Amino acid sequence: MRTFVVMLATAAAVSLSGCGATARTTTVQSSAFPTLTSATAQFSSKDHGKDADSALAVQLMRSNGELGAEIRTVGVKFDENAASGPFAFSITGPFTTNDVNDGEVRLRLNADGDDDWTFDMNMALRFSDGSTRNFAWRSVRLDHNQPERVLTLAGGRL
């Protein structure tokens, strides 16, 4: 009988210790990528500049199509064979260093009349960890027939 009581007490102790009263802490660590803090773009017009009446939009896009930053210019003339800028982007959404590999830049010219514009574009992205990523694209052309271009960040990486 004594053995039975000891076994019963042991079984009760084991079952009570596993009743869910034991707390477990699980820590989930997510890798945080540095975020975009500022961005600028500079344009070097070739033999055709951009008329002041033609509006320009430059959009920094994540791979999922989400807008990260944007420049809009209206009433600004870009002289031929001259540099214009740098122009600061407005940060509008999330963009991290992880987005750089698959990101894109969308350029759109709302041409006034038959305006056409050929240019080189340099872009600098600055992130929260202090790093800078630089990009350059050469001989980009926008006009009233083809007012939009999408450029990959990977294709312009310096």
C-alpha contacts under 8 A as a table, 3 or more apart, distances in Angstrom:
res1	aa1	res2	aa2	distance
1	M	4	F	5.03
1	M	5	V	6.41
2	R	5	V	5.23
2	R	6	V	6.36
3	T	6	V	5.18
3	T	7	M	6.16
4	F	7	M	5.16
4	F	8	L	6.09
5	V	8	L	5.00
5	V	9	A	6.09
6	V	9	A	5.14
6	V	10	T	6.10
7	M	10	T	5.05
7	M	11	A	6.06
8	L	11	A	5.12
8	L	12	A	6.12
9	A	12	A	5.06
9	A	13	A	6.15
10	T	13	A	5.12
10	T	14	V	6.17
11	A	14	V	5.16
11	A	15	S	6.10
12	A	15	S	5.21
12	A	16	L	6.06
13	A	16	L	5.22
13	A	17	S	6.18
14	V	17	S	5.29
14	V	18	G	6.58
15	S	18	G	5.32
15	S	19	C	6.43
16	L	19	C	5.19
17	S	20	G	7.69
17	S	21	A	7.32
17	S	22	T	7.61
18	G	21	A	7.10
18	G	22	T	7.27
19	C	22	T	7.63
20	G	23	A	7.55
33	F	96	T	5.86
33	F	97	T	6.06
33	F	98	N	6.41
34	P	96	T	5.53
34	P	97	T	5.84
34	P	127	F	5.77
34	P	128	S	5.17
34	P	129	D	5.71
35	T	94	P	7.16
35	T	95	F	5.84
35	T	96	T	4.25
35	T	97	T	6.55
35	T	127	F	5.27
35	T	128	S	5.33
35	T	129	D	7.89
36	L	39	A	7.61
36	L	91	I	7.81
36	L	94	P	7.45
36	L	95	F	5.55
36	L	96	T	5.64
36	L	97	T	7.51
36	L	125	L	6.91
36	L	126	R	5.89
36	L	127	F	4.40
36	L	128	S	6.29
37	T	91	I	7.53
37	T	125	L	7.94
37	T	126	R	5.76
37	T	127	F	5.16
37	T	128	S	5.86
38	S	88	A	7.52
38	S	89	F	6.95
38	S	90	S	7.91
38	S	91	I	7.09
38	S	125	L	6.19
38	S	126	R	5.24
38	S	127	F	7.04
39	A	69	A	7.92
39	A	88	A	5.95
39	A	89	F	5.38
39	A	90	S	7.99
39	A	123	M	7.24
39	A	124	A	5.55
39	A	125	L	4.47
39	A	126	R	5.99
40	T	86	P	5.88
40	T	87	F	5.33
40	T	88	A	4.48
40	T	89	F	5.73
40	T	123	M	5.64
40	T	124	A	5.42
40	T	125	L	6.81
41	A	85	G	6.87
41	A	86	P	5.25
41	A	87	F	5.31
41	A	88	A	6.71
41	A	89	F	7.66
41	A	121	M	6.79
41	A	122	N	5.58
41	A	123	M	4.31
41	A	124	A	6.56
42	Q	83	A	7.12
42	Q	84	S	5.92
42	Q	85	G	4.74
42	Q	86	P	4.38
42	Q	87	F	6.31
42	Q	121	M	5.73
42	Q	122	N	5.25
42	Q	123	M	6.46
43	F	83	A	5.61
43	F	84	S	5.19
43	F	85	G	6.45
43	F	86	P	7.53
43	F	119	F	6.31
43	F	120	D	5.70
43	F	121	M	4.65
43	F	122	N	6.56
44	S	81	N	6.88
44	S	82	A	5.58
44	S	83	A	4.16
44	S	84	S	6.21
44	S	119	F	5.31
44	S	120	D	5.07
44	S	121	M	6.44
45	S	48	H	6.50
45	S	49	G	5.38
45	S	50	K	7.83
45	S	78	F	6.80
45	S	79	D	6.65
45	S	80	E	5.12
45	S	81	N	5.16
45	S	82	A	5.51
45	S	83	A	6.27
45	S	84	S	7.76
45	S	117	W	7.27
45	S	118	T	5.95
45	S	119	F	4.19
45	S	120	D	6.49
46	K	49	G	6.68
46	K	80	E	5.56
46	K	81	N	4.77
46	K	82	A	7.33
46	K	117	W	7.79
46	K	118	T	5.47
46	K	119	F	5.21
46	K	120	D	7.57
46	K	139	S	7.75
47	D	80	E	5.26
47	D	81	N	5.75
47	D	118	T	7.00
48	H	79	D	7.75
48	H	80	E	5.11
48	H	81	N	7.58
48	H	116	D	6.65
48	H	117	W	5.11
48	H	118	T	5.71
48	H	119	F	7.96
49	G	77	K	7.49
49	G	78	F	5.17
49	G	79	D	4.81
49	G	80	E	4.12
49	G	81	N	7.40
49	G	116	D	7.44
49	G	117	W	5.24
49	G	118	T	6.85
49	G	119	F	7.80
50	K	54	S	6.80
50	K	77	K	5.66
50	K	78	F	4.82
50	K	79	D	6.69
50	K	80	E	7.66
50	K	115	D	6.92
50	K	116	D	6.81
50	K	117	W	5.34
51	D	54	S	5.46
51	D	76	V	7.37
51	D	77	K	5.02
51	D	78	F	6.62
51	D	112	D	7.59
51	D	115	D	6.67
52	A	55	A	7.52
52	A	74	V	6.92
52	A	75	G	4.53
52	A	76	V	4.55
52	A	77	K	3.97
52	A	78	F	7.29
53	D	74	V	6.83
53	D	75	G	5.52
53	D	76	V	7.45
53	D	77	K	7.72
53	D	111	A	7.48
53	D	112	D	5.70
54	S	74	V	6.74
54	S	75	G	7.24
54	S	109	L	6.69
54	S	110	N	5.47
54	S	111	A	4.51
54	S	112	D	4.88
54	S	115	D	7.32
55	A	72	R	7.36
55	A	73	T	5.66
55	A	74	V	4.63
55	A	75	G	7.10
55	A	76	V	7.95
55	A	109	L	5.79
55	A	110	N	5.00
55	A	111	A	6.61
56	L	71	I	7.86
56	L	72	R	5.70
56	L	73	T	5.21
56	L	74	V	6.70
56	L	107	L	7.31
56	L	108	R	5.77
56	L	109	L	4.72
56	L	110	N	6.33
57	A	70	E	7.15
57	A	71	I	5.65
57	A	72	R	4.55
57	A	73	T	6.60
57	A	106	R	7.88
57	A	107	L	5.81
57	A	108	R	5.16
57	A	109	L	6.62
58	V	70	E	5.59
58	V	71	I	5.05
58	V	72	R	6.56
58	V	105	V	6.77
58	V	106	R	5.70
58	V	107	L	4.69
58	V	108	R	6.58
59	Q	67	L	6.82
59	Q	68	G	7.51
59	Q	69	A	5.91
59	Q	70	E	4.45
59	Q	71	I	6.52
59	Q	105	V	5.51
59	Q	106	R	5.04
59	Q	107	L	6.56
60	L	67	L	6.13
60	L	68	G	5.45
60	L	69	A	5.06
60	L	70	E	6.12
60	L	103	G	7.30
60	L	104	E	6.02
60	L	105	V	4.72
60	L	106	R	6.61
61	M	64	N	7.83
61	M	65	G	5.67
61	M	66	E	5.62
61	M	67	L	4.73
61	M	68	G	5.53
61	M	69	A	7.32
61	M	103	G	5.65
61	M	104	E	5.15
61	M	105	V	6.02
61	M	106	R	7.31
62	R	65	G	5.35
62	R	66	E	5.25
62	R	67	L	6.43
62	R	68	G	6.60
62	R	95	F	6.79
62	R	99	D	5.91
62	R	100	V	7.92
62	R	102	D	6.97
62	R	103	G	4.73
62	R	104	E	6.60
63	S	66	E	7.30
63	S	99	D	7.01
63	S	102	D	5.32
63	S	103	G	5.14
63	S	104	E	7.11
66	E	93	G	7.56
67	L	70	E	7.65
67	L	92	T	6.67
67	L	93	G	5.98
67	L	94	P	7.82
68	G	91	I	6.10
68	G	92	T	5.33
68	G	93	G	4.34
68	G	94	P	5.41
68	G	95	F	5.28
69	A	89	F	5.77
69	A	90	S	5.36
69	A	91	I	4.27
69	A	92	T	5.03
69	A	93	G	6.56
70	E	89	F	5.01
70	E	90	S	5.23
70	E	91	I	6.63
70	E	92	T	7.08
71	I	87	F	7.28
71	I	88	A	6.82
71	I	89	F	4.86
71	I	90	S	6.34
73	T	76	V	6.33
78	F	82	A	7.42
78	F	83	A	7.66
78	F	84	S	6.12
79	D	82	A	5.61
79	D	83	A	7.70
79	D	84	S	7.83
95	F	98	N	7.96
95	F	99	D	6.13
96	T	99	D	5.27
96	T	100	V	7.08
96	T	127	F	7.49
97	T	100	V	5.39
97	T	127	F	7.36
98	N	101	N	6.76
99	D	102	D	5.81
99	D	103	G	5.55
100	V	103	G	5.08
100	V	153	L	6.46
100	V	154	A	7.43
101	N	153	L	6.69
101	N	154	A	5.75
102	D	152	T	7.30
102	D	153	L	6.97
102	D	154	A	7.00
103	G	152	T	6.25
103	G	153	L	5.56
103	G	154	A	7.63
104	E	150	V	6.57
104	E	151	L	5.56
104	E	152	T	4.39
104	E	153	L	5.29
105	V	150	V	5.65
105	V	151	L	5.11
105	V	152	T	6.27
105	V	153	L	6.87
106	R	148	E	7.17
106	R	149	R	5.89
106	R	150	V	4.43
106	R	151	L	6.39
107	L	148	E	5.51
107	L	149	R	5.26
107	L	150	V	6.27
108	R	142	L	7.69
108	R	147	P	5.57
108	R	148	E	4.41
108	R	149	R	6.69
109	L	142	L	6.43
109	L	143	D	6.94
109	L	144	H	7.70
109	L	147	P	4.99
109	L	148	E	6.43
110	N	144	H	7.43
110	N	147	P	6.68
111	A	114	D	6.83
111	A	115	D	5.46
111	A	116	D	7.49
111	A	143	D	6.57
111	A	144	H	5.47
111	A	147	P	7.34
112	D	115	D	5.99
112	D	144	H	7.92
113	G	144	H	7.21
114	D	143	D	7.20
114	D	144	H	5.91
115	D	143	D	5.88
115	D	144	H	6.37
116	D	141	R	7.35
116	D	142	L	5.82
116	D	143	D	4.08
116	D	144	H	6.71
117	W	141	R	5.63
117	W	142	L	5.37
117	W	143	D	6.20
118	T	139	S	5.94
118	T	140	V	5.51
118	T	141	R	4.31
118	T	142	L	6.55
119	F	138	R	6.83
119	F	139	S	5.22
119	F	140	V	5.33
119	F	141	R	6.53
120	D	136	A	7.32
120	D	137	W	5.69
120	D	138	R	4.42
120	D	139	S	5.28
120	D	140	V	6.13
121	M	136	A	5.61
121	M	137	W	5.29
121	M	138	R	6.58
121	M	140	V	7.79
122	N	134	N	7.41
122	N	135	F	5.69
122	N	136	A	4.38
122	N	137	W	6.61
123	M	134	N	5.81
123	M	135	F	5.11
123	M	136	A	6.30
124	A	132	T	6.65
124	A	133	R	5.76
124	A	134	N	4.56
124	A	135	F	6.40
125	L	132	T	5.50
125	L	133	R	5.14
125	L	134	N	6.43
126	R	130	G	6.68
126	R	131	S	5.91
126	R	132	T	4.48
126	R	133	R	6.59
127	F	130	G	5.55
127	F	131	S	5.49
127	F	132	T	6.35
128	S	131	S	7.34
133	R	157	R	7.74
133	R	158	L	7.90
134	N	157	R	6.23
134	N	158	L	5.70
135	F	153	L	7.04
135	F	156	G	4.78
135	F	157	R	4.47
135	F	158	L	5.29
136	A	156	G	4.87
136	A	157	R	6.59
136	A	158	L	6.79
137	W	140	V	6.97
137	W	155	G	7.94
137	W	156	G	5.47
142	L	146	Q	5.86
142	L	147	P	5.09
142	L	148	E	6.56
142	L	149	R	7.40
143	D	146	Q	5.26
143	D	147	P	5.03
144	H	147	P	5.40
146	Q	149	R	7.79
151	L	155	G	7.27
151	L	156	G	7.82
152	T	155	G	5.24
152	T	156	G	6.73
153	L	156	G	5.24
153	L	157	R	6.11
154	A	157	R	5.39
